[in-house]
Amino acid sequence: MQFAMQEISWDNFEKKELRVGTIVNVGDFPEARKPAYKLEIDFGEELGIKKSSAQITKHYSKEDLMGKQVVCVTNFPPKQIGPFVSECLTTGFADENNDVVLAIPERTVPNGTKIF
């Protein structure tokens, strides 16, 4: 099966802020409709710590996530998810079971580093 890919302009791509941050706190999110964690992610001096809800419970325990660097979209507006406000989108890829595998840098980079 082949999917049609929508092309975007370079200007549109440059509007997205994809940055690396380190997970500094992980909590359960029992109010979420699908199993999820509440994450606090440190993006360094410029952005500080932002919160994110992430449906990543199938492949990651809370202990696995502490100190892990992740790639996030940091310039979406805050999104209310039940009683929680998510301030960034933690990125990942769906595996064969549609469970999320995190997008992570191969090596440690400074928090707040932008993808270019």
Summary of the structure (lengths in Angstrom):
residues: 116
radius of gyration: 14.6
end to end distance: 30.5
largest distance: 44.8
contacts: 293
relative contact order: 0.25
helix: 12%
strand: 37%
